[in-house]
């Protein structure tokens, strides 16, 4: 290719001063100001603030203590999210794509955001085009599917325009930057379109539904309950009682807990050089039951070596090595095969190039024409379909390429008049950690599929080396069956084109699987985009990294078990803690609805709910949410949460109703009734906490005991603060009876909901 001098340092400096630089037109993480604003000005915080104003106006100042919990939760969530943002930004900087530009006659690698208008950029296979360019010299096949949706590769020659966001399949060129920043084609379509992927998160959907339903219900319930309380209590007391009911309905800690736990996961994963580009993908990966692996760069290192050459038709070895040297020089090392040949054979520049056809994953061959001879290198079954090459019989488990020559000039179509020269045996370097990582997934019940553009027999041989069992492979170039009919039967797919990779992912999802896809090449991009969770190797192409939700910065596949384990820890712990929060929301909502139609005074005031909520929900939820947990995730979150929280909520509600009726039979003051309600709500909360903590470990045992002591101290020694009365002998006996009743009801409802959850198809 023609050599270029490029811009001078002074020209680059002048263009930077004029703002003609390829600055970031997208913001992938929120600013610190946005994080603070987003965590402070939430719907639940605004509701709590309004309720606090009502309590302050009523003069019940000690009942404002619930705002301390709200403030602490907000601070914790904000600090963790800021820490997470800083971590992501640091890792993103490490992962930031570099590009080769020519300045002052020298090639330099710079950040894609340091490109200035008019820069001469060197592009080759695997690069994502960083800014709109015009080809100055060279020839490439480019995929623009991320911009246009069209999957067919487009040939780009001199003066062709290259659009930012598309990626190079094969070939290389020098190109001039003609647009930068927001003037780029992709930025004009949408500043964020390259990065947006619909989030498939059950947790997020679950929380959003809770927020939606509570937002709809809370105002009419507040009005009707306040009017009801006015009939049974003075105006200020009615305000305090209504506020207590509404505070119980708001699961403000649940939203904050979820964002905090996921933020902590991002920070933990960063220690293993894993960049999380989409927060909720941690949940998705934890739910994955099928993982699709691209062989190259995942099971293998992405490095190949020429391990053997088998001469055909008596071709001299010198002629073979000369041909390979010529091809490798003029084709460059724009794919792993050519890179392997480059490392093995001396590069030669003895001929004038007339035509070059770069390798593409669609064609499976590449070629070059000189003045009097053409050389073709490709898969034997593609170049000579249906023809028998007896020398292949001994190489069946290897990656083999066929080298041919022809006296005719190549036209772009597959040649049909050539002489086979040699079989080139290429071997993959298998990653040391591949076997142990695949064993982990197999032991965890995750189905493994290997999808590759290589010969399926070669892929199967490598799969066998890394311990994959029950191998069944298929050549996707020789089948007319749909991907939907094949994905459940086979676990190795060879000769797969990029659009077929995507079709296989779509088919697996159609069968009800949650699918993760790992890859590193441009031919993996479409499948990575389609997968529920996409994982890219940092050593791979820019395009693969940019569309993936997780990037393994050290390109170490052995990090995957840690990512899955972190996802399981987060999701399982969020589920457990959600049961605690939703229990409070459920019984508070039920009580609010019941007391709308009763003439009784609401049994709680805000500070009493602060006691029960802090001890049985707030403290244990945050501690349990951060402990290790590598259990498999089973069932839907909403079912898992409700079958634990609803039995407790119904038990508490029945307890409160019985206690409210007791004064009709036993002499009890309003303070004694309120105290009994607080005590029984706390005891029933401990029943749920006990069930959640089983099986007990050292942390849970200590936590349970300390929380029990704290509750007793609050009820006995801090009763004035929490507006409780002394537990008389009569109240103690009533508490024992109510405890026995609560235990019976709790066990009954727990068994009932477990049976219902198993019978109903959710």
Secondary structure in CASP SS format (residue, H / E / C, confidence):
PFRMAT SS
TARGET T0000
AUTHOR 0000-0000-0000
METHOD secondary structure of the structure
MODEL  1
X C 1.00
X C 1.00
X C 1.00
X C 1.00
X C 1.00
X C 1.00
X E 1.00
X C 1.00
X H 1.00
X H 1.00
X H 1.00
X H 1.00
X H 1.00
X H 1.00
X H 1.00
X H 1.00
X H 1.00
X C 1.00
X C 1.00
X C 1.00
X E 1.00
X C 1.00
X C 1.00
X C 1.00
X C 1.00
X C 1.00
X C 1.00
X C 1.00
X C 1.00
X C 1.00
X C 1.00
X H 1.00
X H 1.00
X H 1.00
X H 1.00
X H 1.00
X H 1.00
X H 1.00
X H 1.00
X H 1.00
X C 1.00
X C 1.00
X H 1.00
X H 1.00
X H 1.00
X H 1.00
X H 1.00
X H 1.00
X H 1.00
X H 1.00
X H 1.00
X H 1.00
X H 1.00
X H 1.00
X H 1.00
X H 1.00
X H 1.00
X H 1.00
X C 1.00
X C 1.00
X H 1.00
X H 1.00
X H 1.00
X H 1.00
X H 1.00
X H 1.00
X H 1.00
X H 1.00
X H 1.00
X H 1.00
X H 1.00
X H 1.00
X H 1.00
X H 1.00
X H 1.00
X H 1.00
X H 1.00
X H 1.00
X H 1.00
X H 1.00
X H 1.00
X H 1.00
X H 1.00
X H 1.00
X H 1.00
X H 1.00
X H 1.00
X H 1.00
X H 1.00
X H 1.00
X H 1.00
X H 1.00
X H 1.00
X H 1.00
X H 1.00
X C 1.00
X C 1.00
X E 1.00
X E 1.00
X E 1.00
X E 1.00
X E 1.00
X E 1.00
X C 1.00
X C 1.00
X E 1.00
X E 1.00
X E 1.00
X E 1.00
X E 1.00
X E 1.00
X H 1.00
X H 1.00
X H 1.00
X C 1.00
X E 1.00
X C 1.00
X C 1.00
X C 1.00
X E 1.00
X E 1.00
X E 1.00
X E 1.00
X E 1.00
X C 1.00
X C 1.00
X C 1.00
X E 1.00
X C 1.00
X C 1.00
X C 1.00
X C 1.00
X E 1.00
X E 1.00
X E 1.00
X E 1.00
X E 1.00
X E 1.00
X E 1.00
X E 1.00
X E 1.00
X E 1.00
X E 1.00
X C 1.00
X H 1.00
X H 1.00
X H 1.00
X H 1.00
X C 1.00
X C 1.00
X C 1.00
X C 1.00
X C 1.00
X E 1.00
X E 1.00
X E 1.00
X C 1.00
X C 1.00
X C 1.00
X C 1.00
X E 1.00
X E 1.00
X C 1.00
X C 1.00
X C 1.00
X C 1.00
X E 1.00
X E 1.00
X E 1.00
X E 1.00
X E 1.00
X E 1.00
X E 1.00
X E 1.00
X E 1.00
X E 1.00
X E 1.00
X C 1.00
X C 1.00
X C 1.00
X H 1.00
X H 1.00
X H 1.00
X C 1.00
X H 1.00
X H 1.00
X H 1.00
X H 1.00
X H 1.00
X C 1.00
X C 1.00
X C 1.00
X C 1.00
X C 1.00
X C 1.00
X C 1.00
X C 1.00
X C 1.00
X C 1.00
X C 1.00
X C 1.00
X H 1.00
X H 1.00
X H 1.00
X H 1.00
X H 1.00
X H 1.00
X H 1.00
X H 1.00
X H 1.00
X H 1.00
X H 1.00
X H 1.00
X H 1.00
X H 1.00
X H 1.00
X H 1.00
X H 1.00
X H 1.00
X H 1.00
X H 1.00
X H 1.00
X H 1.00
X H 1.00
X H 1.00
X H 1.00
X H 1.00
X H 1.00
X H 1.00
X H 1.00
X H 1.00
X H 1.00
X C 1.00
X C 1.00
X H 1.00
X H 1.00
X H 1.00
X H 1.00
X H 1.00
X H 1.00
X H 1.00
X H 1.00
X H 1.00
X H 1.00
X H 1.00
X H 1.00
X H 1.00
X H 1.00
X H 1.00
X C 1.00
X C 1.00
X H 1.00
X H 1.00
X H 1.00
X H 1.00
X H 1.00
X H 1.00
X H 1.00
X H 1.00
X H 1.00
X H 1.00
X H 1.00
X H 1.00
X H 1.00
X H 1.00
X H 1.00
X H 1.00
X H 1.00
X H 1.00
X H 1.00
X C 1.00
X C 1.00
X C 1.00
X E 1.00
X E 1.00
X E 1.00
X C 1.00
X C 1.00
X C 1.00
X C 1.00
X H 1.00
X H 1.00
X H 1.00
X H 1.00
X H 1.00
X H 1.00
X H 1.00
X C 1.00
X C 1.00
X E 1.00
X E 1.00
X E 1.00
X E 1.00
X E 1.00
X H 1.00
X H 1.00
X H 1.00
X H 1.00
X H 1.00
X E 1.00
X E 1.00
X E 1.00
X E 1.00
X E 1.00
X E 1.00
X E 1.00
X E 1.00
X E 1.00
X E 1.00
X E 1.00
X E 1.00
X C 1.00
X C 1.00
X C 1.00
X C 1.00
X C 1.00
X H 1.00
X H 1.00
X H 1.00
X H 1.00
X H 1.00
X H 1.00
X H 1.00
X H 1.00
X H 1.00
X H 1.00
X H 1.00
X H 1.00
X H 1.00
X H 1.00
X H 1.00
X C 1.00
X C 1.00
X C 1.00
X C 1.00
X H 1.00
X H 1.00
X H 1.00
X H 1.00
X H 1.00
X H 1.00
X H 1.00
X H 1.00
X H 1.00
X C 1.00
X C 1.00
X C 1.00
X C 1.00
X C 1.00
X C 1.00
X C 1.00
X C 1.00
X E 1.00
X E 1.00
X E 1.00
X E 1.00
X E 1.00
X C 1.00
X C 1.00
X C 1.00
X C 1.00
X C 1.00
X C 1.00
X C 1.00
X E 1.00
X E 1.00
X E 1.00
X E 1.00
X E 1.00
X E 1.00
X C 1.00
X C 1.00
X C 1.00
X E 1.00
X E 1.00
X E 1.00
X E 1.00
X E 1.00
X E 1.00
X H 1.00
X H 1.00
X H 1.00
X H 1.00
X C 1.00
X C 1.00
X C 1.00
X C 1.00
X C 1.00
X C 1.00
X H 1.00
X H 1.00
X H 1.00
X H 1.00
X H 1.00
X H 1.00
X C 1.00
X C 1.00
X C 1.00
X E 1.00
X E 1.00
X E 1.00
X E 1.00
X E 1.00
X E 1.00
X E 1.00
X E 1.00
X C 1.00
X C 1.00
X C 1.00
X C 1.00
X C 1.00
X C 1.00
X C 1.00
X C 1.00
X C 1.00
X C 1.00
X C 1.00
X C 1.00
X E 1.00
X E 1.00
X E 1.00
X E 1.00
X E 1.00
X E 1.00
X E 1.00
X E 1.00
X E 1.00
X E 1.00
X E 1.00
X E 1.00
X C 1.00
X C 1.00
X C 1.00
X H 1.00
X H 1.00
X H 1.00
X H 1.00
X H 1.00
X H 1.00
X H 1.00
X H 1.00
X H 1.00
X H 1.00
X C 1.00
X C 1.00
X C 1.00
X E 1.00
X E 1.00
X E 1.00
X E 1.00
X E 1.00
X C 1.00
X C 1.00
X C 1.00
X C 1.00
X H 1.00
X H 1.00
X H 1.00
X H 1.00
X H 1.00
X H 1.00
X H 1.00
X H 1.00
X H 1.00
X H 1.00
X C 1.00
X C 1.00
X C 1.00
X C 1.00
X C 1.00
X C 1.00
X C 1.00
X E 1.00
X E 1.00
X E 1.00
X H 1.00
X H 1.00
X H 1.00
X C 1.00
X C 1.00
X C 1.00
X C 1.00
X H 1.00
X H 1.00
X H 1.00
X H 1.00
X C 1.00
X C 1.00
X C 1.00
X C 1.00
X C 1.00
X E 1.00
X E 1.00
X E 1.00
X C 1.00
X C 1.00
X C 1.00
X H 1.00
X H 1.00
X H 1.00
X H 1.00
X H 1.00
X H 1.00
X H 1.00
X H 1.00
X H 1.00
X H 1.00
X H 1.00
X H 1.00
X H 1.00
X C 1.00
X C 1.00
X C 1.00
X C 1.00
X E 1.00
X E 1.00
X E 1.00
X E 1.00
X E 1.00
X C 1.00
X C 1.00
X H 1.00
X H 1.00
X H 1.00
X H 1.00
X H 1.00
X H 1.00
X H 1.00
X H 1.00
X H 1.00
X C 1.00
X C 1.00
X E 1.00
X E 1.00
X E 1.00
X E 1.00
X E 1.00
X C 1.00
X C 1.00
X C 1.00
X C 1.00
X H 1.00
X H 1.00
X H 1.00
X H 1.00
X H 1.00
X H 1.00
X C 1.00
X C 1.00
X E 1.00
X E 1.00
X E 1.00
X C 1.00
X C 1.00
X C 1.00
X C 1.00
X H 1.00
X H 1.00
X H 1.00
X H 1.00
X H 1.00
X H 1.00
X H 1.00
X H 1.00
X H 1.00
X H 1.00
X H 1.00
X H 1.00
X H 1.00
X H 1.00
X H 1.00
X H 1.00
X H 1.00
X H 1.00
X H 1.00
X H 1.00
X H 1.00
X H 1.00
X H 1.00
X H 1.00
X H 1.00
X H 1.00
X H 1.00
X H 1.00
X H 1.00
X H 1.00
X H 1.00
X H 1.00
X H 1.00
X H 1.00
X H 1.00
X H 1.00
X H 1.00
X H 1.00
X H 1.00
X C 1.00
X C 1.00
X C 1.00
X C 1.00
X C 1.00
X C 1.00
X C 1.00
X C 1.00
X C 1.00
X C 1.00
X H 1.00
X H 1.00
X H 1.00
X H 1.00
X H 1.00
X H 1.00
X H 1.00
X H 1.00
X H 1.00
X H 1.00
X H 1.00
X H 1.00
X H 1.00
X H 1.00
X H 1.00
X H 1.00
X H 1.00
X H 1.00
X H 1.00
X H 1.00
X C 1.00
X C 1.00
X C 1.00
X C 1.00
X C 1.00
X C 1.00
X C 1.00
X C 1.00
X C 1.00
X C 1.00
X C 1.00
X H 1.00
X H 1.00
X H 1.00
X H 1.00
X H 1.00
X H 1.00
X H 1.00
X H 1.00
X H 1.00
X H 1.00
X H 1.00
X H 1.00
X H 1.00
X H 1.00
X H 1.00
X H 1.00
X H 1.00
X H 1.00
X H 1.00
X H 1.00
X H 1.00
X H 1.00
X H 1.00
X H 1.00
X H 1.00
X H 1.00
X C 1.00
X C 1.00
X C 1.00
X C 1.00
X C 1.00
X C 1.00
X C 1.00
X H 1.00
X H 1.00
X H 1.00
X H 1.00
X H 1.00
X H 1.00
X H 1.00
X H 1.00
X H 1.00
X H 1.00
X H 1.00
X H 1.00
X H 1.00
X H 1.00
X H 1.00
X H 1.00
X H 1.00
X H 1.00
X H 1.00
X H 1.00
X H 1.00
X H 1.00
X H 1.00
X H 1.00
X C 1.00
X C 1.00
X C 1.00
X C 1.00
X H 1.00
X H 1.00
X H 1.00
X H 1.00
X H 1.00
X H 1.00
X H 1.00
X H 1.00
X H 1.00
X H 1.00
X H 1.00
X H 1.00
X H 1.00
X H 1.00
X H 1.00
X H 1.00
X H 1.00
X H 1.00
X H 1.00
X C 1.00
X C 1.00
X C 1.00
X C 1.00
X C 1.00
X C 1.00
X C 1.00
X C 1.00
X C 1.00
X C 1.00
X C 1.00
X C 1.00
X H 1.00
X H 1.00
X H 1.00
X H 1.00
X H 1.00
X H 1.00
X H 1.00
X H 1.00
X H 1.00
X H 1.00
X H 1.00
X H 1.00
X H 1.00
X H 1.00
X H 1.00
X H 1.00
X H 1.00
X H 1.00
X H 1.00
X H 1.00
X H 1.00
X H 1.00
X H 1.00
X H 1.00
X H 1.00
X H 1.00
X H 1.00
X H 1.00
X H 1.00
X H 1.00
X H 1.00
X C 1.00
X C 1.00
X C 1.00
END
